[in-house]
Amino acid sequence: KQAARWTRYFKEGYDAWGLLDKYHPIWNEKQPEWREKYTGMKLRGFLRLGDILFTSGKYEEGALAIRFIKGFLDELDEPAVQRLGQWFEAGIANWAHTDVLCGEVIAPLLQKGQIGLATISGWRESKLKYQRRAVPVAMLGLLKAGKNVGPLLKFLRPLMLDPERVVHQGVGWFLREAWKKQPAPVESFLLEWRDRAPRLIYQYATEKMSPAARARYRRSKN
C-alpha cells in the first residue's frame, strides 16, 4: 500500500517493498548493528555491496546502500567517488536515489574540498541520464561553500543541450540556487542560452524571479 502511494512520483516506475522509515523503523534500528557486524568489509566491501543492492532494483535496497556509504564520508576520495559512479551502471535509475546520493555524500565532499569537480567531470558525458543529472545536483554543495559561480557555470555548459528531462530539471535547479547567491553571472548565462537550451531548464531556473524578470528569458522571435 505504501509503495503504491509513492508510485506517482516516479514516472519510470517504482519497485519497492513498501518499507518506508516512517512506518518501518527497522532501517534506523538495525543499521548500526549491520555496520558493526560487517565492519570487516570496509569501504571497498560496502562499495561492492552497493553494486549488488542497486542491481536488485528495489528502492529500499538502493537507499540502504547510500546509508551505508554515508558512514564512510571521511574515507571517500577521488578514486572512491569514481568507483561510486559505477552504482549508476548497477542500477541507480530514479531521481530520488540520485539526489540523495548527491545531497548526502557527493555534495558534502565537494563542499569540504575533499574532492574537486574534476572527480565528476566525466559524468557530464555519461550515457546514463541520472549520472548526468548528478553533476548539477552535486554542485549545489559548492554553492553552500560560497564558491564563485562563474567557473561553475562554465563547468555546467556541456549539459545545457542535454536531451533528457531529468537533466533539465537538475540543471535548472542548480541555476535557480546559483541565481539566489550571485544573480548577475547567472542572468548573463541564461540570456546566452535562451534560444537554444530546453525550456524546462528555464522554468526551474527562473521560478523565483518576478514575471517581468522571467520575460527576459523567453526565446527571441525570428
C-alpha positions in Angstrom: 0.0 0.0 0.0 2.7 2.5 0.9 4.7 1.6 -2.2 1.6 2.3 -4.3 1.3 5.8 -2.8 4.8 6.7 -3.9 4.5 5.4 -7.4 3.0 8.6 -8.8 6.3 10.4 -8.1 8.3 8.1 -10.3 7.4 8.3 -14.0 9.7 5.4 -14.9 8.4 3.1 -12.3 8.8 2.5 -8.5 9.8 -1.0 -7.4 9.7 -1.2 -3.6 8.9 -3.4 -0.7 7.0 -0.5 0.9 9.2 -0.4 3.9 9.5 3.3 4.5 11.2 4.7 7.5 8.1 6.3 9.0 6.3 3.0 9.1 9.2 0.6 9.4 11.9 1.9 11.8 13.9 -1.3 11.3 16.0 0.6 8.8 17.2 3.0 11.5 17.3 0.5 14.3 19.2 -2.2 12.5 21.7 -0.1 10.5 24.3 0.4 13.3 24.0 -3.3 14.1 24.6 -4.3 10.5 27.5 -1.9 10.2 29.2 -3.3 13.3 28.6 -6.9 12.2 30.1 -6.3 8.7 32.8 -3.8 9.7 35.5 -6.1 8.2 34.1 -5.3 4.7 35.5 -1.8 5.0 34.8 0.8 2.3 35.7 -1.4 -0.6 33.3 -4.1 0.5 30.4 -1.6 1.0 31.1 -0.1 -2.4 30.7 -3.6 -3.8 27.6 -4.2 -1.7 26.1 -1.1 -3.3 26.5 -2.7 -6.7 24.6 -5.7 -5.5 21.8 -3.7 -3.7 21.2 -1.4 -6.7 21.1 -4.4 -9.1 18.1 -5.7 -7.2 16.0 -2.8 -8.4 14.2 -2.5 -5.0 14.0 1.1 -3.8 14.8 0.4 -0.2 17.9 -1.7 -1.0 19.4 1.2 -3.0 18.6 3.6 -0.2 20.3 1.3 2.2 23.5 1.3 0.1 23.6 5.1 0.3 23.1 5.0 4.1 26.0 2.6 4.5 28.4 4.6 2.3 27.4 7.8 4.1 29.2 6.3 7.1 32.5 6.4 5.2 32.5 10.1 4.3 35.9 10.7 5.8 37.4 8.0 3.6 35.9 9.0 0.3 38.5 10.4 -2.0 38.6 10.8 -5.8 39.1 7.1 -6.7 36.4 6.1 -4.2 33.9 8.5 -5.7 34.7 7.4 -9.2 34.1 3.9 -8.0 30.8 5.1 -6.5 29.9 6.2 -10.0 29.6 2.6 -11.0 26.4 2.4 -9.0 24.6 4.3 -11.8 25.6 1.4 -14.1 24.5 -1.1 -11.5 21.0 0.3 -11.2 20.5 3.9 -10.0 17.5 4.7 -12.1 15.4 7.4 -10.4 15.7 11.0 -9.3 15.4 10.1 -5.6 18.4 7.9 -5.3 20.4 10.3 -7.4 19.5 13.3 -5.4 20.0 11.6 -2.0 23.4 10.3 -3.1 24.4 13.7 -4.2 22.9 15.6 -1.3 24.2 13.4 1.5 27.5 12.1 0.0 28.9 13.9 -3.1 27.9 17.5 -2.4 29.4 17.4 1.1 32.6 16.1 -0.3 32.7 19.0 -2.8 31.7 21.5 -0.2 34.6 20.4 2.1 37.1 20.3 -0.7 37.6 16.6 -0.2 37.1 16.1 -3.9 37.1 18.6 -6.8 34.9 19.0 -9.8 37.4 17.0 -11.8 36.3 13.9 -10.0 32.8 14.1 -11.6 33.8 15.9 -14.8 33.4 12.7 -16.9 29.9 12.2 -15.6 28.7 15.0 -17.9 29.3 12.7 -20.9 27.9 9.6 -19.3 25.4 7.5 -21.3 23.3 7.3 -18.2 20.9 10.2 -17.7 20.8 10.0 -13.9 24.6 10.1 -13.7 24.5 13.3 -15.8 21.8 14.7 -13.5 24.0 14.0 -10.6 26.5 16.7 -11.7 24.4 19.8 -11.2 22.7 18.3 -8.1 26.1 17.6 -6.5 27.3 21.1 -7.4 24.8 22.6 -5.0 27.4 21.8 -2.3 29.8 24.3 -3.9 27.1 27.0 -3.6 26.9 26.3 0.1 30.6 26.6 0.3 30.4 30.1 -1.2 32.3 29.3 -4.4 32.4 31.8 -7.2 29.5 31.0 -9.6 31.4 31.9 -12.8 33.6 28.7 -13.0 30.6 26.6 -12.0 28.6 27.9 -14.9 31.4 27.1 -17.3 31.6 23.5 -15.9 27.8 23.2 -16.5 27.9 24.1 -20.2 28.1 20.6 -21.6 24.7 19.8 -20.0 22.8 22.8 -21.4 21.7 21.0 -24.5 21.2 17.6 -22.9 18.2 15.7 -24.3 16.8 14.3 -21.0 14.1 15.9 -18.9 15.6 14.7 -15.6 18.9 16.5 -16.5 17.0 19.7 -17.5 15.4 19.6 -14.0 18.7 19.2 -12.3 20.4 22.0 -14.3 17.5 24.3 -13.7 17.6 23.6 -10.0 21.2 24.4 -9.8 20.8 27.7 -11.8 17.9 28.8 -9.6 20.0 28.3 -6.4 23.1 29.9 -8.1 21.0 32.9 -9.0 19.9 33.4 -5.4 23.6 33.6 -4.5 25.0 35.6 -7.4 22.3 36.9 -9.8 24.4 38.8 -12.3 26.5 35.9 -13.8 23.5 33.6 -13.9 21.4 36.1 -15.7 24.1 36.6 -18.3 24.4 32.8 -18.7 20.6 32.4 -19.1 20.5 35.2 -21.8 23.3 33.5 -23.7 21.5 30.1 -23.8 17.8 31.2 -24.0 17.4 30.5 -27.7 19.0 27.0 -27.6 18.6 25.4 -24.2 15.4 23.4 -23.3 12.7 25.5 -21.8 12.3 23.2 -18.8 15.7 24.4 -17.6 14.4 28.0 -17.7 11.2 27.0 -16.0 13.2 25.8 -13.0 15.9 28.4 -13.2 13.6 31.4 -13.2 11.0 30.1 -10.8 11.8 32.6 -8.0 12.1 35.6 -10.4 9.3 38.2 -10.9 7.1 37.8 -14.0 8.9 40.8 -15.6 12.3 39.3 -14.9 11.3 35.9 -16.3 10.1 37.5 -19.5 13.7 38.4 -20.4 14.4 34.8 -21.0 11.8 34.0 -23.5 13.1 32.8 -26.8 13.6 35.5 -29.4 11.1 35.8 -32.1 12.7 35.3 -35.5 
